[in-house]
């Protein structure tokens, strides 16, 4: 499947089986994440993989958006570890983490799995429950697994603005 077809087929899956994901697939997801480009190749991102039932319960304390998954990737970055643009002092660490997250999402779909980008979580609860996350800007949580048979895209999934509404040709 070509990239454009994959990008259009991917959707925010909110019904995921807790069936274990094969280790080979987990490794490919991590390889895709590590292949992500970052500003000035600073690679400020960090990825936490969560699989233990007791740790999944800790994730549930921070968000209701776990969707039944038995595998989670949390992506964050340290602002001070990212490339800083001279003109305004902006760190690109969060952008880099978002690129890594996008690579995770697309590889998950390419492997026949599903996920959704969860931004609705309490990062303070995550940091309290997982002290290793302290000091990181937590960008996303990805519940990953096999879609349940009743899973489907939301009614808004295919809604897109027209090209002329988002693109300006200069």
N, C-alpha and C positions, 0 to 999 in steps of 0.2 A: 504494500500500500504506500502510495506517495505521501509526502508530508502534508500537502493541502487536504487530501482525503482524510488523513489521520486527524488533523486539526479540526475538521468539520465533524468527524464521527465522535470525538471526545465530548463528553458532557459531564456535568456535576452529578455524580452518582451518589445517592443518599440511601441506598439499600444494599449493604455489603455483607457477604457471608463471612463468618469468622473462620472459615476453612483455611488452614495454613497455606501460606504462599511458599512455593518451592525456593530453596536457597539459591539456585541458579538464577531465578528471576530477581530475587532480592539483590544479588550481586550485580546484575545488569542495571538495575535501577540506580544503584550506587555509582556504577561506572558512568552512567549518563549524567548524573549529578556532578561528578568530578570533571566531566568533559565540558561543563558550562563555561562560557567565557566570562571573565570578570574585568572590571576597569583596571587597566595597567597591570593585569594579571596578579593582582594583590591577593585574591582568593580569601576574603575575610569571612567566608561562610563557615558555619558549623552545622552538622546534621546529627540529630539524635534519632536512633531507631528504637521504638518501643514495642515489645511483644509480650512481656510477662503480664499475666492477668492482674496482678497487684499494681503494676505500673499503669495499666490501662484504666484501672479504677481511679488512679491519680489524675489521669487526663480527663476523665469524666467529671472531676471536681472543677475543672477549668472551663469545660464546654459541654453542651448537650449534643454537639455535632460530631458524634463518634460513629454513628450509622451502622453499628454492629461489627465493625472491623476488628481484626485481631492483630493488625500490623499498622503502625503509625510512624511517619517520618515528621520530625519537627525541624524547621529550618530557621536559622537565625544568623546574625552577624554582629560583630563588634564594630561600632562606628569608627573607632580610632584605628582599626585595622584595614579600613577601606581606603581606596585612593581618594585624595582630597583635591577638588578642583581649585586652582589658585585664585581664579577670578572672584569667587564668593565663599570659599571655604566649605563647600558642600561635600559631605562624604557620600560616596557611592556604595557603601556597604549594603544598604537596604535594597538598592537596585540589583546588586550582584546576587544577594540572597533570593530575590524574586526571579532572576534568571535561572538560578539553580532549581528553584521550585517548579518553574515551567518545564525544565528538562525532566524533572521527576514525573510530573503529570503526563508528559507526552510519552515517556518510556513505559510508564505504567500501562497506558492504553495500548501501546504497540505490543506489549507482552500479553494482551488479552485480559488484563486486570482493569479495575476501575478505581477512581478516587474522586475527591473534590478538594478544592482549595478552601480550607477553613481559616477564616480570619476572625470569626466570632468566637473568641476565647479570652480568658483573663490571663495575660502574661504574668501578672504578679503571682497568681495561684500556681502557674506552671513553674515559675522560678522557686517558689516556696516548696513545691512538691519534688522538684528536680534541681537541687542546688547547683549542679554542674551548668545549668542554664543562666545562672547569675551573671550579670554584666553584658548579656546579649540582648539585642533587639530581636525579639521573636517575631518573625514575619508570617509564618503559616504552619498549620498542622495538616498533614495529608493522611487520612484514614485510607488504607489500601487493602484491596482484596478482590475476590470474585463477586461480580454483581449478582444479586438475587434475581430470580426469574421475573419478579414484579417490578424491578428497577426500570426506570425510563427517564428521559430528559424532562425537565420542567417545561411548562407551557411557554415560558419565555425564552427557552434555549435558542431558538432559531431567530428571534427578533434581533435585527441588526440595523443600525443607522445606515442611511444611504452614503455612498462614497463621497458625494459632494458635501455632505454634512460634517465629514471628519477629515477630508483631505483638501488642502489648498495647494494648487499648482502655482509656483512663483516663477 
